[in-house]
Amino acid sequence: MFDLIIVGAGPAGIAAAYEAKKSGLDYLVIEKGLIGNTIYSYPVGLTVFSTTNELEFEPSGLKPAREKPTREELLSYYVRFVLDNELNIQTEELVESVTRDSPPYEGGVAATSSLDGADGVVLSRGKQNISDTNTDTENHPPATAESTRGFMTREPVPLVLAQKSASVARTSQPRNEGSFRVVTDKDTYKAKNILFAIGAMDYPRKLDVPGEDLPHVFDHFRETYPWVKKKALIVGGGNSAGEAALFLAQEGCETTLAIFRDDWENTDPKQGCIKYWVKEPLEEELKEHCLNLFFLGKVIEIREGEIELENENGDRVVLHNDVVFVLIGSDADLSMLKGLGVETEQGKYGEVPVYDPETFETNVPGVYVAGHFTNQRHIKGAIDGGRSAIKAIMDKNLAKQAAPPQSS
Ligand SMILES: Cc1cc2nc3c(=O)[nH]c(=O)nc-3n(C[C@H](O)[C@H](O)[C@H](O)COP(=O)(O)OP(=O)(O)OC[C@H]3O[C@@H](n4cnc5c(N)ncnc54)[C@H](O)[C@@H]3O)c2cc1C
């Protein structure tokens, strides 16, 4: 039985794991990809837009060669941090479902529960289809055989809990006090609290046009070299699209950025404009005729070797091209949260879970959220959210321990 399972090892999950370890919680992080998987997926050689103090878990750990770190420097820092602090992170393990085994325990006393009688809902992972170009965010079945791993009372008992709550009914109901069952593609675990730190990269947004599934159409830009001396079209209005267009134009690709005029003319960072240090060099590339700008009305169809577009005046145009990058943002998979009963609402960038902005706990006791799929869209906010959730869990533990034992 873990005190806490953290789903996702991005900045939010790593920050939470570090705090959990320092607090003496018995925790586990489960990550479907690699440590810092989203950062790993950034374009090769990208310089991030945040300053080091916004990206670090502890001051002065990140030492980039220039003012701001590259993708590689940031990734190396995060991986090193996890290894040096011996954080308990299991990678390449997908969390498939989280269900509630029993009502959350109150006042330090657990509700009795039976695994066979779990009341949670196991959800299959549904696919969304959202077409929205104005984003810049960077922007199962349950396992049938349950292993004993994660179900046994684990040692050592968390230090803080053990020291401060000798009288709490841990020994009287050790096996039933947990509230959540976490099923992965490798194992099954139990935990008292769950922190979702899953980011918002699960569902790249789609244009919903014919040809979008062709092999030369990508929802993700990785690097320029395969496209040198080729014709590339980028669809999108945010920083990711701007960065991809810039990389490609600078490296000798015949590049067209198809963008709504409003997005191109947007200069408000709060409205997700292309950052000025991307926009200015893009304008230079335009002047030097290394980049074409296409003011988009809509994309009509993508075909082998060409794409049909409508411009802002409604005129149809066919452009010949070798590769299309559709970089219009992505959305989180909220299905596990919703299955647990977590309420959601419409946030600035899409649907977000409802949570207490101080504790990051949702309406379902014991279920916490942090990071990019909340209202915190940047790494600093993700780190702060992860930390806040751990503080809240610790505060709750202390409050439970201070509460008088419930009479049976
Ligand atoms: C190209 C690009 C550049 C960016 N530059 C910046 C920048 O300069 N500064 C900045 O502040 N932000 C930047 N961002 C945004 C930044 O990457 C996010 O804000 C940050 O990654 C959020 O951290 P997170 O921990 O919330 O989510 P993520 O980093 O996305 O981590 C979530 C993790 O959860 C894992 N996961 C998801 N579902 C499951 C599951 N079911 N089971 C197990 N694991 C799961 C994912 O694999 C992932 O590793 C950029 C984004 C992009 C795309």
The ligand as a Gaussian input file, in Angstrom:
#p B3LYP/6-31G(d) Opt

LIG

0 1
 C        7.895000      22.334000     -27.959000
 C        7.510000      22.768000     -26.578000
 C        8.263000      23.701000     -25.898000
 C        7.917000      24.110000     -24.619000
 N        8.685000      25.034000     -23.993000
 C        8.374000      25.400000     -22.729000
 C        9.167000      26.346000     -22.002000
 O       10.158000      26.871000     -22.489000
 N        8.798000      26.673000     -20.736000
 C        7.689000      26.133000     -20.143000
 O        7.403000      26.467000     -19.006000
 N        6.917000      25.250000     -20.799000
 C        7.232000      24.863000     -22.062000
 N        6.452000      23.953000     -22.709000
 C        5.322000      23.364000     -21.971000
 C        5.873000      22.324000     -20.990000
 O        6.470000      21.264000     -21.709000
 C        4.780000      21.807000     -20.084000
 O        4.199000      22.873000     -19.393000
 C        5.359000      20.827000     -19.060000
 O        5.917000      19.696000     -19.701000
 C        4.276000      20.438000     -18.112000
 O        4.777000      19.494000     -17.202000
 P        3.813000      18.362000     -16.650000
 O        4.635000      17.569000     -15.689000
 O        2.548000      18.963000     -16.219000
 O        3.427000      17.494000     -17.940000
 P        4.346000      16.657000     -18.906000
 O        5.713000      17.178000     -18.940000
 O        3.592000      16.541000     -20.170000
 O        4.429000      15.245000     -18.174000
 C        3.318000      14.386000     -18.098000
 C        3.860000      12.979000     -18.092000
 O        2.800000      12.076000     -17.811000
 C        2.997000      10.909000     -18.578000
 N        1.707000      10.225000     -18.676000
 C        0.569000      10.719000     -19.238000
 N       -0.419000       9.796000     -19.132000
 C        0.114000       8.720000     -18.497000
 C       -0.404000       7.446000     -18.117000
 N       -1.670000       7.109000     -18.367000
 N        0.421000       6.577000     -17.499000
 C        1.699000       6.915000     -17.214000
 N        2.247000       8.104000     -17.569000
 C        1.462000       8.983000     -18.193000
 C        3.526000      11.449000     -19.901000
 O        4.224000      10.463000     -20.643000
 C        4.430000      12.583000     -19.445000
 O        5.776000      12.197000     -19.275000
 C        6.776000      23.546000     -23.990000
 C        6.021000      22.580000     -24.667000
 C        6.367000      22.179000     -25.944000
 C        5.545000      21.134000     -26.638000

